[in-house]
């Protein structure tokens, strides 16, 4: 299933920023985008395939490699790409596979 990312969101990714938070967010977006197939791309719109379950798990592991995050934080990074339910399901499976753990503060951390 494809999803659409507005070019304004993507354009902010390529602008010259010095803010560390913005560049960190840009790196996360790049990690996500690099795993998905582009269907259509022009000045205004970027259409990419939505991740399948395995791709979503890999994206989550990439995001958690940076720092522990709770479900809401992960969903904010993946808004428009994956629903909160799909993210929760993937996190549950990763927890069962002992690739991530849920900490007492509600944040998920990558193991190993």
N, C-alpha and C positions, 0 to 999 in steps of 0.2 A: 504494500500500500504506500503510495507516494505521500510526501508532506511538502508543504511550501514554506520557504523562509523568505521573508520580505528582503529586498535588496538593501533597504535602509539598515537592517540588522547586520547584514553581511558587510555593508560598506563601513560600518563602524569598526568592523574587525580589521580592516586594512588601513584605517587612518593612523596618522602618526601620533601616538600617545606616549606620554611619559609616566602616567600613573601606573604603579605596579599592579594594583587590583585589576585594572582594565586589561593589562597585558596578560595577566594570569587567566582572566576570563576568556581572552582571545585564544590562548593556547588550548584551553578546554574545548572551545568551539571547534578549533582546528582538529583536535583529536577525534571529536565526534564526526565532523564532516569527512575526514579522511577514511573513515570506515564505511561510508555510505555511497551508493552509486548516484551520480548526478544524471537526472533524466532531461532537464531543461534548464538553461542558464541564460539570462539576458540582463540588461541594465537594472531592471526593476524586480525580477523574481528569480529565485533559485528553487528548483523542484528536485527533491532527492527521494530515494526509496526509504521507507521506514525500516528500522532494523528488525531482523528476526530475533528470536529468543537468544540464540547464541551470540549474535552481534551485540545485543543489548547487554548481555552479561560482560562481554569484553569491554564495552564502553564504560560500564559501571566500575569494573576493576581499574581501568585507566584513570577514572576520576578519583577513586578512593586511594590510588597510589600517591596522589598529591597530599591529601589530608583526610582525616575522618569527617564524614558528613552524615546528617540525618536525612530521612526520607524527603522532607520538604526541600532541603538544599539540593539534593540530587534531582528532584522533580523540576526545580527552578532551572537547572542547567539543561535539562532535557525537555523543557516545555515545547510542545508542538511536535516532538519526536516520539515520545512514549508516554502513555497514560500512567498515572500514579499506581493503578492496579497492576499494570505490567511491570513497572519498576519494583513494586513490592514483591511480586511473584518471583522475579529474577533474583532479588536479594535473598528471599527465602531459600531458593535453590542453591545459591552461592553459599549461604550459611550452612545448609545441609552438607554441601561438598567440602566444608571447612576451608573455603577460600576467603570468606569474610566472617567477621564476628560482630554481633550487636553489643555495644558497650552499655554500661549502666546509665549513661547520660542520653541514650537513645541514638547515638551516632554509630554508623557502621565503619569498621576499619578493615583494611585488606590485611590478610595474614600471609606470612611467608615472604 
